[in-house]
Amino acid sequence: MKKADAVFEGGGVKGLGLVGALTVAEENGYTDWRRVVGTSAGAIVASLLAAGYSAEELKEILMDLEYSELLYYTRPRDVLFHPIGFFVPFQDKCQGFADSKDTTFAPSRLNNLS
């Protein structure tokens, strides 16, 4: 089992590619992810990886995800009329994934990274 840190970039559908890259990394023995971080789609992948999901489990999530639900919450109208709460349904879905791994998402603390 090899240890690794990872940084995942955002970009919507790049999240699919990130899961593919994780699959290759795991096939090469990288299964002990120490510190992971990302932006946008990369943050979602990093969060689920930190919660304990494997690349295969992430692939299953992506295959079962109803992508039209994500489009509904990203319409410009939703952002304009609900700028703070329009991501809440998606956050709830992510929290559900964390709950199934008996973990929670909480704000990170940057003052003790060593």
ZIBEL-V436243 format. One record per residue. N is the residue number from 0. BURIAL is 1 if it has 9 or more other ideal C-beta (glycine too) atoms within 8 Angstrom, else 0. Layout:
BEGIN
n = [N;N]
burial = [BURIAL;BURIAL]
END
This chain:
BEGIN
n = [0;1;2;3;4;5;6;7;8;9;10;11;12;13;14;15;16;17;18;19;20;21;22;23;24;25;26;27;28;29;30;31;32;33;34;35;36;37;38;39;40;41;42;43;44;45;46;47;48;49;50;51;52;53;54;55;56;57;58;59;60;61;62;63;64;65;66;67;68;69;70;71;72;73;74;75;76;77;78;79;80;81;82;83;84;85;86;87;88;89;90;91;92;93;94;95;96;97;98;99;100;101;102;103;104;105;106;107;108;109;110;111;112;113]
burial = [0;0;0;1;0;1;0;1;1;1;1;0;0;1;1;0;0;1;1;0;0;1;1;0;1;1;0;0;0;1;0;0;1;0;0;1;0;1;0;1;1;1;1;1;1;1;1;1;1;1;1;0;1;0;1;0;0;1;1;0;1;1;0;0;0;0;0;0;1;1;0;0;1;0;0;0;0;1;1;0;0;0;0;0;0;1;0;0;0;1;0;0;1;1;1;0;1;1;1;0;1;0;1;0;0;0;0;0;0;0;0;0;0;0]
END
